[in-house]
Amino acid sequence: MTTVINKLSHLMPKLRFEELQNTARQICYRYFEVDGDFSQLYEDVDDALATTPDEHKEQEKMLLHFLVYRNIQRYGKGEELTDISPEEDQ
């Protein structure tokens, strides 16, 4: 999953990628607060991208979902949530 995220990260400025990582972290925490409600997760992703221009929305939505799922997987295992550096290639 990290490899896919890394590839998608190169489609946008580094600052925007970092913003999406922070958003994904918050969505992950909220997901566990509402006992794993996927419908809330989808709403949170849509809300986070509400002001994103249409020409970027689909790629950012895909990336945000990957970031959220990665965080859910790590957090669910009790692991620390870490950022992915766009320079990493795993």
C-alpha positions in Angstrom: 0.0 0.0 0.0 2.9 2.3 0.8 4.2 1.9 -2.8 0.9 3.0 -4.3 0.7 5.9 -1.9 4.2 6.9 -2.9 3.4 6.8 -6.6 0.3 8.9 -6.1 2.1 11.4 -4.0 4.1 12.5 -7.0 1.0 13.8 -8.7 0.7 16.7 -6.3 2.8 19.3 -4.5 4.5 18.0 -1.3 2.5 20.4 0.9 -0.8 19.1 -0.4 0.3 15.6 0.2 1.2 16.4 3.8 -2.2 18.1 4.3 -3.9 14.9 3.0 -1.8 12.8 5.4 -2.9 14.9 8.3 -6.5 14.7 7.2 -6.2 10.9 6.8 -4.9 10.7 10.4 -7.9 12.6 11.7 -10.4 10.5 9.7 -8.7 7.4 11.1 -9.1 8.5 14.7 -12.8 9.4 14.0 -13.3 6.0 12.4 -12.3 4.3 15.7 -14.4 6.8 17.7 -17.5 5.7 15.9 -16.8 2.0 16.2 -15.7 1.4 12.6 -18.5 3.1 10.7 -17.5 2.9 7.1 -20.4 5.2 6.0 -19.0 7.9 8.3 -15.5 7.3 6.9 -16.8 7.9 3.3 -18.6 11.1 4.5 -15.5 12.4 6.2 -13.4 11.8 3.0 -16.0 13.6 0.9 -16.2 16.5 3.4 -12.4 16.8 3.5 -12.4 17.2 -0.3 -15.4 19.4 -0.7 -13.4 22.5 -1.6 -10.9 20.6 -3.9 -11.1 21.7 -7.5 -12.8 19.1 -9.7 -9.7 18.5 -11.8 -7.8 17.2 -8.7 -10.7 15.7 -6.7 -10.6 12.1 -8.1 -6.8 11.6 -7.6 -6.9 13.2 -4.2 -9.9 11.1 -3.2 -8.1 7.9 -4.2 -5.0 8.9 -2.4 -6.9 9.9 0.7 -8.7 6.6 0.8 -5.4 4.7 0.6 -3.9 6.9 3.4 -7.0 6.4 5.6 -6.9 2.6 5.1 -3.2 2.4 5.8 -3.8 4.4 9.0 -6.7 2.2 10.0 -4.6 -0.9 9.4 -1.7 0.4 11.5 -3.8 1.9 14.3 -5.9 -1.2 14.5 -2.8 -3.2 15.2 -1.7 -0.8 17.8 1.1 0.6 15.7 2.1 4.3 15.6 0.7 6.3 12.7 3.6 7.6 10.7 3.9 9.8 7.7 5.1 8.6 4.3 7.8 10.7 2.8 7.2 11.3 -1.0 10.9 10.4 -1.4 10.4 6.9 0.1 10.1 4.0 -2.3 9.3 0.8 -0.5 
